[in-house]
Amino acid sequence: MECTIRPAREGDANEISAVIIRTLRETNAKDYSSEIIERIEHSFSPSAVLELLGKRTVFVAAIGGRVVGTASLDGSVVRTVFVSPDVQARGIGKLLMAEVERTARERNIPTLAVPSSISAETFYGQLGFRAVRDSYYGEERTIIMERSLQDRP
C-alpha cells in the first residue's frame, strides 16, 4: 500500500467530502447520535470543503490516486482529520499528522491544538496530545487536546 501525502487541490473537494461523511457515518456514529452526525455532515458537503480549501492548509492522503484521508491546519489548530474506514489503523492518520506538524514547525508554531471527537481521542493521545478541556456544542462533546511541538523533533 503506497500512500502519498500531498496538498489538497480544488478537484479533491468531492472525494474529501465523501471520505469525511463516510467516516462520520461508520466510525464516529459509534460515539455520537445520528442527529449530531447529520448536523456535522452539512459542514462537509463538497461546496463547504471547497470553501475550507481557501481558508486552511489542507492535505490529503492518496492511495493509487484515490483520496483516503485528509487533515488540515488552521493557524495552530489541527482540524478535519479523517481517514476512510476501510483503510483506518494502517498509519495513514499518523502520516497526515506528521505533515501537519512539519508544516506547523516551518511556520514556527510552538503548540498545536486539536478539537478531538470522542472517537479520535486515543489516536491523538498516542501522538502525544493531552486533553486540556471538554467543549460542548449542544449534546456533542469534543475534547480539546494540545501538544507542544518542542516535545519531539
N, C-alpha and C positions, 0 to 999 in steps of 0.2 A: 504494500500500500504506500504509494508515493504521494505524500501530502505536501502541498506548497502553500505558503502564506504570502499574500500579496495585498497591496492597497485595493480597496473596492472601487469599482467603476460604476458609472450610472447604469450600464447594461446589466449589472448584477442585482438590481433592486428587486426584481421579481423572485429570483432564486433566494436572496437573503430573506425576503418576506416569507417565502414558503418554508425555509429552514426554521425560522423563529416560530411561526404558527404551528408547525408540526411538533416542535419541541414543547411548546406550551401545552398542546393537547395531549401529548403522550408522556412527557416526563413531569412537567410542572403540575399537571392535573392530579397527580398523586398527593400533592400538598395544598392545593388551592381549589376552591369551589368552581363550578362551571361558570357562575356569574362573574367571578373575578377573572378567569381565563378569557371569557368573552370580551370583557371590558379592555383587558390588556391587548388582545388581538387587534383591536381597532387602531392602536397606536403603531402597529407594524404592517399596515397594508403596503402594497408596493409604492403607492404615492407618498405615504408617510416615510418609508425607508429612503426614497429618493430625496426627500427634504432633509432627512438626517445626514445624508451623504455630503450635503453642502455645509453642515454645521459642525460635524465631528470628523475626527480622523478614524476612518472605518477600514478594517481589514477583513479579508475573507480567507478561509481555508478551502482549498480545492483539491479534489482527487479526480484525476482524469478529466479535468475540465468542468466537473460538477462541483458547485458550491456546497460544502457540507458543514460550514461553520462560519461564525462571524464574531467580531469583538470590536469595540470602539473606545476611543479616548476622547473625553470631553473635558479639556483643561486637565485637572488632576483626578478626574473621576473616570473609572472604568465603567462602561455601560454596554448593554446589549450583547452579552457573551452567551452564545447559543451554539450547540453542536447537534447536528441531526441525530435523532435517537438510534438510527441503525449503525452509526459509527462512534457512539459515545464509549468512553473508557478505553480509548486507543491512543491517548496522548495528544489529540488534536486541540483540546482546550488549553493544554499546557503550552503547545506551540503558539497558539494565538496570544496567550498571556505573556509569553516571552517577547513577542513582537511589540505588544503594548508597552511592556516595561522598558524595552530597548528604546522605543520612541520617547517615552517619558524621561529617561535618563539623558537622551540627546537634548531634550528641552529643559534640562536642569530642574525637573520636578522632583522634590525630595520625598514626597509621600503620596501614595495612591490610595484612593478610597473607592469602595465598590458597594453599591446598594444590592446586596445579595438576596436572591429568593431563598426560601427555606430549602428548596431543592438543591441549591448550589453551595450552601454554607460549608459543607465538608470539603468540597473541591477547593474553595478559596482558603480554608484553613490549612490544607495540605501545601498550599503555595506560600504560607507564612503570613496570611492576613489574620487579623484578630478582630473579633466582634467588639464594637465600641458602644453601640446602642441599637435599639429596635425602633423602627419607624412604621407607622400605620397609615394607610390610605383606606379609610373605611375598615373593612374586615381583612384587607390584605396586609400581611406582616412582611416587612423587609428588614434584613439585618444589615446595618451599616458596618462595614468592615474596613480596616485600614492596614497598610503595611508601609514601613519606611523602606525606601529604595537604597538606603545606606546600610541596611542589614546584610545584604548579599551583593556580590559583584554582578 
